[in-house]
Amino acid sequence: MKVVICAGIHDLHLTQALITAFESSFTSLSQLKETGNLLVYSPPYPYLSLSAVGILQFLHDRLGSSKTAPPLIFLGFSAGVVGALGAAWGWQLMGGKVRAAIAVDGWGVPLFTNFPCYRLSHDYFTHWSSALLGESNDSFYADPPVEHLLLWRSLPTITGWWVHSDESHAQHRTYLTAAEFLSMLLKRHRNEG
């Protein structure tokens, strides 16, 4: 499994801060980086984070054929969620395997897919209003609320609610960090067939 990080329209140092902070807190991302299973899409122009075609070209340059490549998890932030979801659909249409997509503050981006999708939001309003465009059985929102960019840069220090539904669609909430939520999702999809 490989994780593809698709950042938004912001300074690249924020994404590097995310990776560094996450590595020091949880081993799952460190292991992915050490084994070459973490791919970071860093386009030359920030607006290209919206480009599914650009992300697909990046993946083909790194992995070759989608049909022989390992399964992917897409992790998008802000505007990068648009490119990440488009690329996930495209990768799947070309015969690739997509295990999941994780949208970090992808407000206004619909999550209607045939693969698992999850949302992390910087506040309750974003969580609630984004759910109108597709919700999953598992999502996270920061509580207390944080600034948009802080969620991406500081996942290990952001606390909030993991909202999860059981088989009867009853919702349950668990208080944890955003990094713990993300780590749980990566572990869940790591060993799928």
C-alpha positions as CSV (number, residue, x, y, z in Angstrom):
1,M,0.0,0.0,0.0
2,K,1.1,3.5,-0.8
3,V,-0.2,6.8,0.6
4,V,-0.4,9.7,-1.8
5,I,-0.4,13.2,-0.1
6,C,-2.1,15.9,-2.2
7,A,-1.7,19.2,-0.4
8,G,-3.7,22.3,-1.1
9,I,-2.7,25.8,-2.3
10,H,-0.3,26.8,0.4
11,D,3.4,26.8,1.3
12,L,5.0,23.4,0.9
13,H,6.6,23.8,4.3
14,L,3.2,23.2,5.9
15,T,3.0,19.7,4.4
16,Q,6.6,19.0,5.5
17,A,5.6,20.1,9.0
18,L,2.7,17.7,8.8
19,I,4.9,14.8,7.9
20,T,7.6,15.7,10.5
21,A,5.0,16.1,13.3
22,F,3.2,12.9,12.4
23,E,6.5,10.9,12.2
24,S,7.4,11.9,15.7
25,S,4.1,10.9,17.1
26,F,3.0,7.8,15.2
27,T,5.1,5.1,13.5
28,S,2.6,4.3,10.7
29,L,3.6,7.3,8.6
30,S,7.3,6.9,9.5
31,Q,7.2,3.4,8.3
32,L,5.5,4.4,5.0
33,K,8.2,7.1,4.4
34,E,11.1,4.7,5.3
35,T,9.8,2.1,2.9
36,G,9.2,4.5,0.1
37,N,5.4,4.1,0.4
38,L,4.7,7.7,1.0
39,L,4.3,9.8,-2.2
40,V,4.0,13.6,-1.8
41,Y,2.6,15.4,-4.8
42,S,4.4,18.8,-4.9
43,P,3.4,20.6,-8.1
44,P,5.5,23.4,-9.4
45,Y,2.6,25.8,-9.3
46,P,0.2,25.6,-6.3
47,Y,-3.0,25.7,-8.3
48,L,-2.0,22.4,-9.9
49,S,-3.0,20.7,-6.7
50,L,-6.5,20.9,-8.2
51,S,-5.4,18.9,-11.2
52,A,-6.4,15.2,-11.2
53,V,-4.5,14.9,-14.5
54,G,-1.3,16.3,-12.9
55,I,-1.6,13.9,-10.0
56,L,-2.2,10.9,-12.3
57,Q,0.9,11.9,-14.3
58,F,2.9,12.0,-11.1
59,L,1.6,8.6,-10.1
60,H,2.5,7.1,-13.5
61,D,6.0,8.6,-13.3
62,R,6.5,7.0,-9.8
63,L,4.6,3.8,-10.1
64,G,4.2,2.9,-13.8
65,S,1.1,1.1,-14.8
66,S,-1.9,1.5,-12.5
67,K,-2.8,-2.1,-13.2
68,T,0.4,-3.4,-11.6
69,A,0.9,-0.8,-8.9
70,P,0.1,-1.4,-5.3
71,P,-3.2,-0.2,-3.8
72,L,-3.3,3.6,-2.9
73,I,-4.8,5.7,-0.2
74,F,-5.2,9.4,-1.1
75,L,-4.8,12.0,1.6
76,G,-5.9,15.4,0.4
77,F,-6.0,18.8,2.1
78,S,-8.2,21.7,1.3
79,A,-8.1,22.4,-2.5
80,G,-5.9,19.3,-2.8
81,V,-9.0,17.2,-2.0
82,V,-10.4,18.1,-5.4
83,G,-7.3,16.8,-7.2
84,A,-7.0,13.8,-4.9
85,L,-10.6,12.6,-5.5
86,G,-10.4,13.2,-9.2
87,A,-7.1,11.3,-9.3
88,A,-8.5,8.4,-7.2
89,W,-11.4,8.0,-9.6
90,G,-9.1,8.2,-12.6
91,W,-6.7,5.7,-11.1
92,Q,-9.5,3.3,-10.4
93,L,-10.9,3.7,-14.0
94,M,-7.5,2.9,-15.4
95,G,-7.4,-0.4,-13.4
96,G,-5.7,0.7,-10.3
97,K,-6.8,-0.1,-6.7
98,V,-7.9,2.6,-4.4
99,R,-8.3,1.6,-0.7
100,A,-9.6,4.9,0.6
101,A,-9.6,8.7,0.3
102,I,-9.2,11.0,3.3
103,A,-10.3,14.6,2.9
104,V,-8.8,17.0,5.4
105,D,-10.9,20.2,5.4
106,G,-12.2,19.6,1.9
107,W,-15.2,21.8,2.5
108,G,-17.6,21.8,-0.4
109,V,-16.1,18.8,-2.1
110,P,-18.7,15.9,-2.6
111,L,-17.5,12.5,-1.3
112,F,-19.7,10.2,-3.4
113,T,-17.4,7.3,-4.3
114,N,-17.4,3.6,-4.5
115,F,-14.3,3.4,-2.2
116,P,-14.2,4.4,1.5
117,C,-13.9,8.2,2.1
118,Y,-13.3,10.0,5.4
119,R,-13.4,13.6,6.4
120,L,-11.4,15.6,9.0
121,S,-12.6,19.1,9.6
122,H,-11.2,22.0,11.6
123,D,-14.5,22.8,13.3
124,Y,-18.0,21.5,13.8
125,F,-19.6,23.8,11.2
126,T,-17.3,22.5,8.5
127,H,-18.0,18.9,9.6
128,W,-21.7,19.3,9.6
129,S,-22.0,21.3,6.3
130,S,-19.6,19.0,4.5
131,A,-21.6,16.0,5.5
132,L,-24.4,17.3,3.3
133,L,-22.2,16.4,0.3
134,G,-21.5,12.9,1.4
135,E,-20.7,11.5,4.8
136,S,-19.0,8.3,5.9
137,N,-19.3,6.0,8.9
138,D,-16.2,7.6,10.3
139,S,-15.3,11.3,10.4
140,F,-13.4,13.8,12.7
141,Y,-13.8,17.4,13.7
142,A,-11.6,19.5,15.9
143,D,-13.0,20.6,19.3
144,P,-12.0,23.2,20.3
145,P,-12.1,24.5,16.7
146,V,-8.7,25.4,15.1
147,E,-7.6,27.5,12.1
148,H,-7.8,25.8,8.7
149,L,-4.0,25.6,8.1
150,L,-3.3,24.5,11.7
151,L,-5.3,21.3,11.2
152,W,-2.9,20.2,8.4
153,R,0.3,21.4,10.0
154,S,-0.4,20.1,13.5
155,L,-2.5,16.9,13.4
156,P,-0.8,15.3,16.5
157,T,-1.8,18.3,18.7
158,I,-5.4,18.8,17.5
159,T,-8.1,17.2,19.6
160,G,-11.7,16.6,18.7
161,W,-14.4,14.1,18.0
162,W,-14.3,10.9,16.0
163,V,-17.9,10.4,14.9
164,H,-18.6,6.8,13.9
165,S,-21.8,5.0,13.1
166,D,-22.5,1.4,13.8
167,E,-24.6,-1.1,11.8
168,S,-27.8,0.3,13.1
169,H,-26.7,3.8,12.0
170,A,-26.5,5.0,15.6
171,Q,-23.8,7.6,16.0
172,H,-21.1,7.4,18.6
173,R,-18.4,9.9,19.5
174,T,-14.9,9.3,20.8
175,Y,-12.5,12.1,21.9
176,L,-9.0,11.7,20.4
177,T,-6.4,13.6,18.4
178,A,-6.6,14.1,14.6
179,A,-3.4,12.1,14.2
180,E,-4.8,9.2,16.2
181,F,-7.9,9.2,13.9
182,L,-5.7,9.3,10.8
183,S,-3.4,6.6,12.1
184,M,-6.5,4.4,12.8
185,L,-7.6,4.8,9.2
186,L,-4.2,4.0,7.8
187,K,-4.0,0.8,9.9
188,R,-7.5,-0.2,8.9
189,H,-6.7,-0.1,5.2
190,R,-3.1,-1.2,5.3
191,N,-3.7,-5.0,5.1
192,E,-6.8,-5.1,3.0
193,G,-6.8,-7.6,0.1
